[in-house]
Amino acid sequence: MKKSLIWQLIAAFILAIVTGLILGDKAQVVQPLGDLFLRLIKFIIAPLVLATLVVGVASTNDVKKLGRLGGKTVVFYLLTSMFAIILGVIAGKVFSPGSGIDVSLEGKKAPEPTETEGVVQTILNIIPTNPFESLASGNILQIIFFALMIGIAIALVGEKAKPVKDFFDGFAEVMYKITGMVMTIVPIGVFGLLAPVVGQYGLDVLLPLIKLILAMVAGCIIQLFVVYSLLVKSLGKMSPIKFFKGIFPASAVAFSTSSSSGTLPVTIKSAQENLGVSKETSTFVLPLGATINMDGTALYVGLCSMFVAQYFGIDLTFSQMVTVVLVGTLASIGTAGVPGAGLIMLTMALSAVNLPLTGIALVGAIDRILDMMRTSVNVTGDAAASVVVDASEQRSAS
């Protein structure tokens, strides 16, 4: 990775904050730069995931290895998500962000969460009835299933399927080249996305709920620099400094876009080129993580559940806290691929322990800020998984 890109991103962050604070709502004038970047990113997601995953699976020539890869990935995601939501609950206890705040719910309406169909239906929905429709709509889980089927079939057919494999191999290289071209304007995209957010929210909105923001920041720092550092160092055999430097472009884009799926092309490129994760592992682990791994969102659910309880003067029992942890962990899979997943997970957690759903309106004013933080953690967690699983696979092969 070019060191200049890191400095360009840091400069873009600083410039965006300064521009937003100076121009206020007028900072919306640079929004088209962010929209352009987002459109370019969305433009490459579906073909990139399809081509790279087909090649990765077809090159494996071992269905058992694929099952092992999937098992390790899902276990890693579940365990880190569970730890994150416990961390959120602890941060809520330590900071007590909901105690003594002078914010009225009068006139505030809790936003309506998008309906989710639960774990079973989500699993059924992974299988597309029309794979081309999945590609057109950008349904990542269905694209993953389609690519897995093609890749496995190519490996089983053998020599006769070589032309198909060669096509996807060439197509994957073309998509990597296009991704590289899009990466050159990442700093411009970050500036265009971040400046309007800073201009819209400013400091007035943040001050009443500053304890909640600080609790979220503290939780994210521990998840990033303690949990992921230990996992990457001990299981991935990689220096945490190298890891965070390598994944910084993806984390920055995630922070700006608040979209794990939207960041996926940058995450894949950063993992492969900067962290040395194999194409085989990265193209399987990362797309899956972008849809089902929500460590940052899990942390947010644990913290905000405590926040709402404290605001209404309700002391959660130990069993209720355990319920929040379990519901939040399972919901991270049950809400896979659904827009507004954080809000859905929070609604489920509050309902499970009978907390007033109107409490969601409390965090509505700053949810965009919290969303940026939790998405950055989500994406970094995906990358940590790819490093750990890839190291494990290399040890298994040797």
N, C-alpha and C positions, 0 to 999 in steps of 0.2 A: 504494500500500500504506500502511495506517495504521502510523505509527511506533510506536504503542502496542503493536502485535502483536509487534514485535521485542523490546521490553522485557518483554512478558509471557512470551515464549519464554525469554529469558535468565533471568528470575525463576523460571520453571518448571524450568530446568536446575539452577540453584543449589539450589532447594528440594528437588528430587529427590535430588541428591547428599547434601545434609545429612540428609534423611530416611533415605536408605539407610544412611549411615554410623552414624546414631544407632540405628535400629531393627534393622539387620541383616536376618536372614531374616524378621522380623516385618513388614518393609516390603511383603511380598506382599499385605498387607491392602488396598493401593491398586491392585492389579493389575486389578480389575474396571473401573476408570476407563480404563485402557489398552485393555482388551479391548473396551469399548464403543466407543471411538474407532476401533479397528481394524475392527470390524464395520461401522461407518458408512462408513468409507473403502472397504472391499470392496464394500459395497452399491451404491456409485455408479460403480465402475470400468468394468464391462462396458457399461452403457448410455451412459455419458459418451463412451467411446472410439468406440463404434459411431456415435452421433448426430453427434458433432463431426467425425469423419473423413469420413463420408458427405457432410456439408455442404461440408467443405473441398475434397474431390475433385470433387464435382458443380459447385462454383463455378469450378473451374479451366478447364473447357471446352477443355483442351489435354492430351492424353495424353502428348505429347512432354515437356511441362513436368513432368509427374508423374515420368517416367523420369529426367529431369535432377535433380529433387529427390531421388529415391531414390539415384541414383549419388553425388551430393555427400555425402549423409548417411552411406552405407556407407563411403566412402573416409575421411571424417573419423573415424568410429568406429574403423576398423581402424588408422589411423595413431596416434591418441591411445592406443589400447590397447597397441600395440607400444612406444610411448615409455614408457608406464607400467610395463610389465614390465621394460624395460631399466633404468628408474629403480629398480625393486625389487631387481634384481641388484646394481646399484651400491651401494644402501643396505646390502645384505647384506655387500658387500666392505668398506665403510667402517666399519660398526658391529660387524661380526663377532659377531652376537648369539648364535651357537651355540657360541662358543669359551669353554671354562672354566665352563660352567654346571653346577651341582650338582643336576640333576634326573634321577631314575632312571626308566627305562622299565618297570621290573619291576612287574607287576600292572596296567600301563596297556595298554589295547587300542585299536588304531586304529579310529576309527569307520568303519563301512561306507558308502562313497559310493553314492548312487543311481545306477543304471545309466543310461548315456546311449547313444543309438543312432547317434551320429556325425553328421557334417555332412550327408551325403546324405539320410539318413532324417529329419533335423530339417527339411531343406528340403521334403521330401515332406509332412511332418506339418503344414506351414503351411496346406495345403489341407484344409479341414474336410470330412468326409463328411456331417456333419449340423451346419449352422451354429447351429442353436438349442441343440444340445448344447454347442457351443463357448461360447455365451453363458452357459449354465447353469453350466458348469465354470470360466468365467473364463479361458479359454485366449486370452491377448492376441494372439499371432501369428495365430491362426485368425480372431479377431474383426477384426484389421486387414485380412486378406485378404478377408473377407466384406464389410467396409465399402468397401474399394477397388473391388470388383466392382460393388456397388450404385451407388457414386458415379460410376464410369466409365460405367455403363449409363444413368444418369440424364442425364449430359452428352451421350451419343450419341443418346438418344431425343429429347431436346429438349423442345418445348412440351408434348407429351402427358404427360411425366413431371413436369410442374411441381407437381401436387398432392402427389406423393411427396416432392419436394424441400422443399416448404413444410412438410410434416409433420415431416421430420427437422430442418428449420431451427427450428421451434417446439419440438420435443423437445430439441434441443441447448440452447436458451435455458433451458428448464425445468431441465435437468441442471446448467447453470452456476449457476442460482439455488440448487439443492440443495447444490452444492459450496460455495457461499458460506456457507450455513447451517452446514454441517459445519465449515468453517474457523474459526468462532467458538469452537469448543471444542478447537482444536489445543493450546493450552498445557496444558489439563487432561489431554489424551491423552498428551502428552510426559511430564508428571509421572508419570502412572499407568504408563507403560511403562518409564521410566528408573529410578525409585526402587527397584523390586524387583531390577533388574539390579545396581545398586550394592550393595544389601543382600546379595545372594546371593554376589557375588564378593569385595567388600571389598578390603583391601590385601594380606592374607596370600597370596592366590593370584597377585597381580600381581608381587610383589617378585622371585621367582626368575627371571622372564622379562621383567624390566623393560627390558633392552637391546633385545629384540625389539619390545616395545611402542613404545619411543622411536624405533627405526628406522622403524617403520610410520608413526608420527606425522610424522617428518621427511620421509618419502617423500610422504605425503599433502599436507603443507604445500607442498612444491615443485610437485606436480602441480596443486594448487588455485591457489596464489597466484603461481606463475611461469608454468607452461604455459598454464593457462586464461586468466590475465590477459593474456598476450601475444596469444593467439588472439583473445580478445574485443576487445582494443584494436586490433590490426592488421587483422584480417579482419572483425570484427563492428562496427567503428567505434563501440564503446561504452566508456564509462568503467568500469574494473574495479570501482571503488567502487560504482557504480550496479548493476552486475551482481551482486556478492556481497550487497548489501543486498536486492536484489529477489528473489534465489533463496533467501535465508536461511530462510524458513518451510519450504520443501521440503527443504532440507538438514537442518534440525532434525528434521523428521518422519522422514526417511530414517535419521538417526542413531539415533532412538528405536526405529523399527520393524524395521530391518535388512532392508527390503523395497523394492526399486526399483518393482516393480509396485504395491505397496500405497501408495506415495507418489505415484503417477501423477496423480491428480486435483489434488493440491496443486501438483505441478510444472507442470501445464498452466495452472492458474489464475495461478500466480506468473509464468510466462513471458509470458502474454498481458497481464496487468494491470500488472505491475511492470516488465517488460523491454520491453514493446511489440512482442513477436513476433506476427506475424499468425496468425490462427486456422488458416489454410490450412497454414502451415509447422509450427506447434506441434503440431497434431493428427496430423500425419504423423511428424515427427521424434521426438517424445517417446515415444509408445507403442512405436515401433520400438527406441528406445534403452533403454527399460525392460526389454526382453527380450534384446537382443544386445550392448548396449554395457556393458562391465564394466571400466572403467579402474582403479577401486579394487581390484577382484578380481584383475586382471592384475598390479598392483603387489604385491599380497599373495602371488601365486604365485611371482613372481621372488624376493621377499625370503625367503619360507618355504622355497623350494628351497635357497637358500644356507644358511639356518639349519640345515636337516636335514643337509646335507653337512658343515657345520662341526661339528655335534654328533658325528657319526660319524667325524670326522677325515679326511674325503675332500676332496681338492682337485679342484674341477671344472676341466676344461680349457676353453680358450676355445671350442672347438667344442661342448662340452657346454652352455656358457652360451648359445650361439647357438641350440642345440636347445631349451632351456627357453623362450627368447624366441619362437621360431617356433611351438612346440606351444601355449604359453599364448595367443598371439594367435589362432591358428586355433580353439582350444578355446573361446574366448569366443563364437564363433558356433555351434560344434558342440554346446554345452550350453545353447543358448537355451531359455528357458522351463522348465528343469528345476530342481526344488528342490535346494538345497545346491550351487549351481553352483561356488562357491569351492572346496569340497572335491573336486568332480569334476575341476576344472581342476588343482588341486594334485596329485591322484593321477596324472593324465595326465603332468604334467611330471616327477614323481619317477620314474615308470615309464620315461619316454623316456630318462632318463640313468642308469637302473639304481641309483637311490637307494632305501634300505629304506623301504617303505611304513609300517612301524611308526613312522617319524618323525612321521607325522601326529598320533599320540597326544600328542606333545610340546606341540603348540599347542592341543590339545583344551580345556585348562583355561581358556585366555584367548581362544578363538576367537570367543566372543560379543562381546568387546570389539573385536577386530580386525574383525569383521563389521560392527559399527556404523560404524567409520571407513571401511571400503572401500565400504559402501553409500552413505554420504554423498558420497564422491568420485564414485561411479557416477552418481548423480542430478545432481550439479553438472556433470559432463561432458555429460550429456544436454542440460542447459539451455544450456551453452556451444555445443554443436552447433546448437541451434535458433536462437541469436543469429547465429552465423556463416553458417549456410545461409540464413536469412531475409535477411540483409544482401546476400548474394550474389545471391539471387533478385530483390531490389529493384534491384540494379545491372543485372541482365540485362534487367529490364523497362523500364528508363529508356534 
